[in-house]
Every structure is written in C-alpha cells, then in structure tokens.
C-alpha cells in the first residue's frame, strides 16, 4: 500500500554541458528583454548587435559614445542658432550628425569597416530622431541624411584643416564659412557678416573636437 509518508527517492538532476547552460542563460535573458522592451524593439536591438559584432575594430561602446558626442556637438551648434529666432531644427541636427559621420570617416578605421560603421551610426541617429520627432518618415530621413552627408563631407573635412585666418580674410574660400551659409539657408535664418565669422569659427572648433573624440572612442588611450 502506498504511503504518503514514504520517502521519495531523489531523481538525480540532469547535468548540462557548458554550451547548453549558455543557451539556457541566453533564452532567459531574451525572455527578460522581450518582457521589458516588446518583440519589435528586441528584434531590432538584436539585429543591431549582429551588425556591430561583424566589425572587428569597434564595438557597441563606440556607437554609444558617438550618440553622446552627437548630443555635445548639437549643443554647441544649436547655440549658434537659438539667438536667431525660429529655425529648422531637423536641418541643424542633421548637420551635426554629418559632423560626427565625417569624423568616423577620417579616423584610422580599416577602410572596409568605415561604411558599415557609418551606416550603423546613421541608423541610430534616425532612430533617435524618430523617437524625438513627429511626422517623420524613417526610410526617407535615412536617405536624406546620407545624401546630405555626401554634400557636407568635403566642406566639413576642409573646415577642420583650413587655417582659421581663412574665415576672416578669405571668406569666399573658407569651407567653414560655406558650411555656415548652407546650413543657415536650409535652417531658414540669416546672420550678419560678423555673426557668420563667429559661427564659422565655432563650427571649425566643433569639427576638430569631434574628430579628436571620435578617434579616442575608437582607439582609447592606454
């Protein structure tokens, strides 16, 4: 007769291999992320990590640093527009993203990794713009920022390396002055000659600092 008081024999637990244990932990983490973020965000995040893991030189912290750098660049550039009244903020923020993307393009990353790194950065920037803006189409914005970067890149590059005296004494030859004129036109603002000089000088210093910080993000000093 069966007794409830009869001591049950302990069934030995099945031991898992290190690989199976790792899979179990990964499934637990995925379910936790799914519960927190939802399926769409989870899938997008994992796809992003897959793209980043293809790169050998830079990893996720590099791109996190680029987004923080973008905020710093935006703060410095926006300071040159707020005193002018209403302006097209998306155009100005797009210019700031182009500064950071240009910095990625000029640092000493392997040539075969640069296009992937910049594409990932632009996707992250677009995602941030979609979360912070209204009535923005993601694919159209991505196409637009890539096209805008292609137009701005030569001037951003030359603005960093040109002598600062060009801004004052050779305004028609100054890449930094041309950047100010183009961004002002798209942002819908005008400024005086002196204000153009001040803004161009700020653009130049912001670009140089962005390149320096981007290089340190990719190759941290020991």
Secondary structure, 3 states (H helix, E strand, C coil): CCCCCCCCCCCCCCCCCHHHHHHHHHHHHHHHHHHHHCHHHHHHHHHHHHHHHHCCCCCHHHHHHHHHHHHHHHHHHHHHHHCCCCCCHHHHHHHHHHHHHHHHHHCCCCHHHHHHHHHHHHHHHHHHHHHHCCCCCHHHHHHHHHHHHHHHHHHHHHHHHCCCHHHHHCCCCCHHHHHHHHHHHHHCCCCCHHHHHHHHHHHHHHHHHHHHHHHHHHCCCC
